[in-house]
Amino acid sequence: MKKHFTYKSDKQIWRILISDSDKLILETRDLDTKEVFFNCYYIENGENIFCDFQLDEKCWVGIEEIYKDIIFFHYFPKPDMPHHKGIIAFDIASQNILWTNNESSFLFASDEKVYGFKQGFEERYFSALNYLDGELIEEFDSDHKKINALQKSAENEKDWSSYLYPKVFSNDEIDSRIAEAIRRQINNTSVEGEVEYNSKNDLLFFNFHTKVLENSFVNKFLAVDLNSNKVILTEVLNANAQALFTDSFFVYKKHLFLLREKNEVIVYKLE
């Protein structure tokens, strides 16, 4: 394993997303000003594509989905209203906004279309828009059944096979090498909460929490070579956590992603 690149911010990392073309998109938020920023990197070489990009609306905005290297943003109508409004299509390559639609809300993207709806008094009215220019392609009136079927089909077509997410370790683990390696490392350690783990090509990844003081925990990550039982990487992900953090790491293709202290992403290359 080799450290590939690191992103560190003075703001809190809110979301970590990866496009189909292997671009890493990071959404960060300033907890004092409420402003949101977006950063983008090529995963393969760690090169920055854009840094701290902001829309005209700097606070009440977020990402719906990344489809064919177009980021689809949404607005929050009001700070205290959780539902989404509007569609803003931003092209990663040109770093330009391709189109906006302030009347519709995003549902999903599939088959080079963006499916959305306009909220009526009691009903939602659905339509399909061209994902590149926002032009109307088809209207579905309030046909929920049709839209639900299209959305289910779009979800089924998504390929998550390149991702490896942590799962909870239990005494029922059938791989004895994994069970023995984890128990060896946490032996005589007072573990708080659950141990999360996964493995790829005889590399075991796992993290766990130990209590330092009351309401203060250390979140520790380890990578172990299951062939040699050697620890090849140790990282403290949270040195003074006030709660038990889950999903602190994941693997995408040949890269390991670690989230440290809420404001740093460390990327390792799995050789």
N, C-alpha and C positions, 0 to 999 in steps of 0.2 A: 504494500500500500504506500502511496506517495501523495503528499499534500499537493493538491492541484491549484486551488486559489481560495482566497478568503474575502468575504464581504463583511464589513463592520460599519455600523451606523450609530449616530448619536440619537436616533429615533428607534421606536420599537418596530420590529418586524411583525407585520400583521398577517401576510399571506405569502406562500411560496408556491409558484406555479411554473409548469414547464410546457412549452409549446410542442407541437408535433415535429417541428424542425429543430428540436433540442436547444431552445433558447430558455434561459432561466429568467423569470420575471418575479421581482420582489416588490411587494407593497409594504411601505413603512408609514408610520403615523407619529406625528409629534403630539405627545399626550397633553402638552400645555396649550398649544395653539389649535389643536385638533386638525391641523393640515395633513394631507396625505400626499405621498411622493411615490414615484414608480421608477424602478431601475431594471435594466435588462442586460444580460450577459450571454455570450456564446458559451455553452457548457464545454465544448470540445477544447477550446484554448483559453478560456477565462477572460476573453477580451470584452470590454464594456461596450455596449451598443448605445445606451443612453443612461444618464444619471440624474436622479431627483427630478424627473419629469412631472409637471403638474398641469392639470386642466385649468380652464378659467375658474371653475368652481373648485376651490382648493381644499374644502373640508368634507362636504357631504356628497361623496362620490366613491365608487368602488368598482371592482371588476366582476362582470358576470361570467365571461368565458373567453378563452383564446381559441380562435378557429381559423385555420389556414393562415397563421401569423397576423391575424387581425385581432386586436384586443377590443372587446365589447364592454364598454363602461356603462354604469347606470348612476343616476342621482338618487339621493334620499330626499323625498319631497320636504320633509321637516326633520330636524335633529331628533325628535322623539318619535318619529314614525319609521318603523323598520322595513316597510315595503318599498319596492324599487319603482322608479319612474324614469322614462327616457332611455334612449339607446344612442351611444356615441361610439362610432367605429373608428379605431385608430390603427393605422398601418405601421407595423414595427419597422419594415424596411425603409420607408420614406420618412417615418416619424411625423406623419401628417394625419389629421383627422379627415377621413374620407367622406363621412356623412353623419348627420345627427337626425334623430326623430324624437321630438319632445312629447309627442302624444301617445306613443306606444311604450309598452314595457316588454323587456326581453323574456323569452321562455327558453329557447334552445336554438342551436344551429345545426343544420344537417343538409347534405345534398346541395351545397352552395346557396342555401337560403337561411335567413334568420326568421324564426317564428316568434311572433309577439302578440300582444293583445292591447286593446283599448278598453278601459273600464267604463261601462255604462252605469246607469242607476242601479240596476240589479244584476245585469249580465256582463260577461266579458265577450268581446268581439275579436276574433282571431284573424290573423293574416300572415302571409309569407312575403318576405322582402328579399331582394337581391342583396347578398352579403357584401358586395363590393361597392354598390352605389345607393342602396336603400330604396330602390324603386319597387313599387308594389308589384308582386307576381300573382298572388292568389288571395282571395278572401274566403273565410270559412264561417262567417256569421258567428253564431254562438255554439258551434258544433263541438262540444267538449269531447265527445266520444272519438271523433276523427283526430283531434289534436292530441289526445292522450295516447292513441295508437301510434301516431307519428313520433311522439316523444319517447315512447317505450322502445320503438324500433331504433331511434337514434342512440339511446343509451346502450342498447344491446350491441350496436356496431362499434362502440368505443373499445379500444384495445388497451387494457391495463397490464398486459403481460410483462412490460418492461419495468414495472414498479415492484418493489419489495418493501412492504411495510412491517413494522414491529407487531408482534403478537404476544399475548400474555403467557409466560412460562408457568407450567404446572407440573405436579409430580407424575402426571400421566404422559409426559413427553416420551415418545417411542424411540427416539434416536438417543441411544445411551451415551454417545460421545458428547452430544450437546448437553444432556442432563448432567453428566459428570463434570464437564468444563465449567458450567455455570455454578454448580455446587462447590467446586474447588475454589472459585474466585470469591464467592460470598460466604464461605465457611468462617464461622466465628465473627460474622458481621451482622449487626442488628439492622436488617433491611426493613424499611418502612414502605408499605404499599406493595405494588406488584413489580416483578422483574419483566421487562419487555425485551424480546429477542427476535432474531431471524438469522438465516444463514444463506450463503451463496458460495458455490465452488469451494467447499471445505473451509470457508471463513465464517466464523460465528460472530455476530454483533449483538450486544446487549447492554442495557443500562438499568440502573437501580438507584434507589435513594437510601441514604442513611441520615439519622437525626443527629444534629450537632447540639443545638439548644432547643428549648421549647419553641415550636412553630418555626424552626429553621432547619433546612435539609440540604444535603449535598447530593447532587445528581451526577453520577459517575457513569461514563461510557467505556466499554472495553471491546476490542476486537481480538479474537483468539484464532490461531491456526489450529484447526482440529486434527491435522496430521501430526504436528509436533507438540501440541498442547502448549504452545508458546504464546504469550500475550504480545501482540505486535503493535497495539495502539491503546493508549489510555488517555482519556480526555475528561476533565471536570467540566460538565456542561452548565451546571449552576452551583456556585460555591455557597450561596446563602439564599436558597429558595424559600419562599414563604408558603408554598404549597407543593404538592407532588405533581410533576409535569409528565404528561404522556406524549407519545409520538414525538420524541426528541430527535429521531433519526429516521432516514429512509434511504433505500438504494434505488437508483434509476440507471438502468443499463449497466455501465461499468464505473459508475460513480456513487460514492457514499456521501450523503448530505447530513451534516450535524448542525443543529440549532443550539447556539450557546448564549446564555444570559439574555435571551429575548431580542438581542440586537446584533447578532453575528451568525453568519452561515459559513461553515467550513466545508469545503468540497475535497474529498480524497479520490484519487484514481485507483481503481482496483486493477493492478497489473496482471 
